[in-house]
Amino acid sequence: MASIFSRVIAGEIPCYKVAEDEHCFAFLDINPLRKGHTLVVPKQEVDYIFDLEDEQLKNLHLFSKKVAKAIEKVVPCERIGVTVIGLEVPHAHIHLIPINGIEDMNFAQPKMKLSKASFEEIANAIAQAI
């Protein structure tokens, strides 16, 4: 059975897409820690990030860098925090989170609630910045 991220990539589940190329896909996290919290995934479904082939891992990180630079242009923050947890969905993915301090990366804190319009606005702004 396909992971939820594979279903997002296939268009079976709607998302707020930020960017896509032949190898990777980026979309807003629907339960964000901060406005602009983005997930970057390889299109090929691989559960564990370190099981990706070297070329896939390279593509994922270089694509993430491009997305992170775009997020920085549209979301006021000091940095883009990067984390890989890998337990919540069996599909390798990188969290890109606009941060101003380490506490902004605490996944135990309550998630933000954004309107559909807010999600669309930030996704479009990031996409345009790429």
N, C-alpha and C positions, 0 to 999 in steps of 0.2 A: 504494500500500500504506500502511495506517495506521501511524503511529509507535507505538512501544511505549507511550508515554503515552496515546495515543488508545485503545489496547487496554486499558490499565489503567482509564481512565475508563468504557469500555464494559462493564467487568466480565469481559473475556476473560482477563485476567491478574490474579491476586490481588494485593492490596496491603494496607498498613496505613493505611487512610484516616483522616484527621484531620478534614477538613471539606470541605463542598461547598456551592455555591450554583448559581444558574442559569447563571453565567458561568465559574466557576473550580472547581478541584479541588485539594486538598492531601493529600499522603500522605508517609509516612516514606521517606527514602532507604534502600534496602536495603544500601547500602555507605556507611554514614555516617562522617563525620569525627568527629562527637561525638554522644552520645546526644541524640535529639530533632531531629537534622538532617532537615529537611522540605523537600520540593519542592512548589512551588505552580505550577500550570499553567493556562492558559486552556483551556476545554473545546474551543474551536475550534482546530484544528490549524493553526498558523502557525509556520514554521521559525524566523524571526528576530524577536526581541522588538521591534525597532524597525520591523518591518513590521506590527505590530498597529495597528489603528485607534485613534485617541486615546481613545475611550470604552472600548475593550477594555483598553488599557494602564492607564487609570485604574482600572478594575474590578480588574485583576490586582494593582496596588499596594495598593489599599485592602483587598482581601481578604487580601493578604500581611501587612498591618499587623495585622489582626484575629488571624490565625494566630500571628504573632510575639508579640503580647501574651499569648496563651494559653501559648505555649511558655515564656515568661519566668516564668509563674506556677507551672510544674511542673518545670522543669529549672533547677537552680542554675547561674547564669551572670551575668556582668557585663552582657552585651549579647547581642542577636541580630545576628550578622553576616549581611550580605546580599550575595550575589554572583550575577551572571549571566555565564556563560561562553558557552553557546550552541553549542558544537561537538560535544558528546558525544551528543546526541539531537536530531533535526531537528524539535523541537517547543519553542517558547518556554517557558522555565521559570526560576523564581527559587529559589535555594538559601537557606534560612533555617537558620543554624547557631548554636547556643548557644556563645558564646565567652567566654573570660577573658583572651585575649591574641591578638595578630595571628597567632601561630604556629598557632592553632586553625583558621585558614582556609587552611592550606597543603594543596592538593589532591594534592601529591606524596607526602605522608606516608601510611603504611599506614592502611587503613580499619579501623574497629572491626568486631568480630564479635559480634553479639548473638543471643541465643536467640529463638525464636519468642515465648516468653512475655514476654521483655523488650520486644520490638517491640510486642506487643499491649498490654502495660501502659502504655507511654509514649504510644502512639496513643490509647488510651482516656482517659488523663489529660489530654492536650492537648484532645481532643474535648470532654471534660466542662468544661474551663476556658473554652471558647468559649461 
